[in-house]
Amino acid sequence: MGEQRTETRGAAETEAIGARLAETLSPGDVVVVSGDLGAGKTTLIRGAARALGVTEPVTSPTFTIGRRYTGGRLPISHLDLYRLEDIEAEDPVLIEDYLGGDGVAFVEWPAVGIDRLGRPAIEVRLEHAGEERRTIEIVGRSTNSIIG
């Protein structure tokens, strides 16, 4: 398992890391993405979605829990668990319907649902590093091709 850390200086660089991450993904992969509000989670996922061929707008599904994107190399599920206080009180299908299969899933704010996510293929942590800069840490399978 690899672990790498880098710093980006704006949204375009954060999206570029997402694009490189997308190149390593396979059907069934789950990528958990954590960080404070405004840390760049959706920006990174947007970069990955663009690299996978998504042409429609990629926005945070905060108010809908999840979005699906098709038409690219792999179907994409994008979940945001921020508004869920207790996933155990929710219908199991709420999350499970977005995972597995022939696509990849990106999960923002994964802590509330980590027990239902299984073993993520890759974990991404973003932190504010001042102004437009972000620190990005990626843990998972070989990450040398993502950041290195």
N, C-alpha and C positions, 0 to 999 in steps of 0.2 A: 504494500500500500504506500502510495506516495503522498507527500505533503509539500506544498510550495506556497510562497507568499510573495506578493508584488504590490506595487502602488500605482494607481492610475491618476492621471491629471485632468480628467474630465469624462463626460458621458461617452464620447466617441471611443476612448480607450477602454472604458468599462464594457461597452458593447463588443469591442474587439476581443476581449477575454471571453465573453459569452460565445462569440463565434468560434473561437478556438476550442472551447469546451464542447460545443455541438459536434465538432468533427470526431470526438471520441465516443459519442453516445450510440447505443444499440437499443433495439426494441426491448421494452420491459424495464429500462433503466429509470431510477428515481433519483432526482437531484434535489436535495434539501438546501434552501437558501435562507440564511438568517442574517440579521443585522437590524440596527435601529431604524426608525422611521426616516425616510429620505437617504438611506445609506447606498442606494443604487441596486436594490434587489431586482426590481422590474426592469431596470435599464440593462442589467446583465442578461436577464431572461430574454429581453427583446433582441439583443445581439445574437443569442443562440437561435431564437426563432427565425430571424432573418437568414442566418446561415443554413437553416434547415429548409428554407424556401417559403416561409410565410410572408405574404405580401400585405395582408390586412393589418390594421393598427393592433399593436400589442400593448394592452393596458393592464393595470392591476385589477384582479377580480375581487377586491376587498368586499364589495357589497353583494356579490353573487356567489362567493366561495370559489367557483371555478369557471374556467373558460376552456374551450377546445379550439385548436387550430388544425386544419387539414390542408392538403394540397401540396405539401412539401415532401421532403425525403422520408420523414416519419411523422405520424400524427403526434400532436403535442397536447398535453393537459397542463394547465397552469392553475394551481390552487393557491389560495391565500387564506390561511386559517386564523388570521388576526382577530376576527370578530367572534370566534368560537371560544367560549369560556371552558366548556367541559365536553370534549368530544365523545365521552362515554354516554352522555345523555342524548346524543344524536343517532340517527339511523346509520348503521354501519355502511350502507350503500352510498351515503353521502360522499365518502372519500374513496372507498374501494372501487366504485364505478369509474374513477379517473385513473386508476393504477393498473399496471400490467398490460397485457395484450401486446399489440404490435407497435405501440407508441412509446414515447418517453413522457415522464411527468416531472414538472418543476413545482416544488412546494415551498411557498413563502411562509414564514412564521410556523415552522414545523413542530415546535416543542409541544403544543397541545395535542398533536396527533401522532407523535413519534412511535407510539406502541402499535399503531395501525399501519404504519408506512412500511414495515419490514426493514430490511437492511438496505439503506440507500447506497447506490453505486458511488455517488459523489456528494460530499458536503462542501458548501461554499459559505464562507463567513465574510461579510463586508463591514467595514468600520469607516466612519468619518475620519479623515486625516487632515482636516483644515481646508477651507474654501471648497474648491471643486475636486480636491484629492480624496481618493478612497484607498484603503488598504484591503486587499482581497487575499484570503487564504482559501486554498482548495485542498481538500483531503479526500483521497479515494484511490482508485486504480492509478496507474502510472500517469502522473500529472506533468511530467517533463515536457510533453508536447503542447500542453495548454499554456503554461507560463514561461517555461524555459526557453 
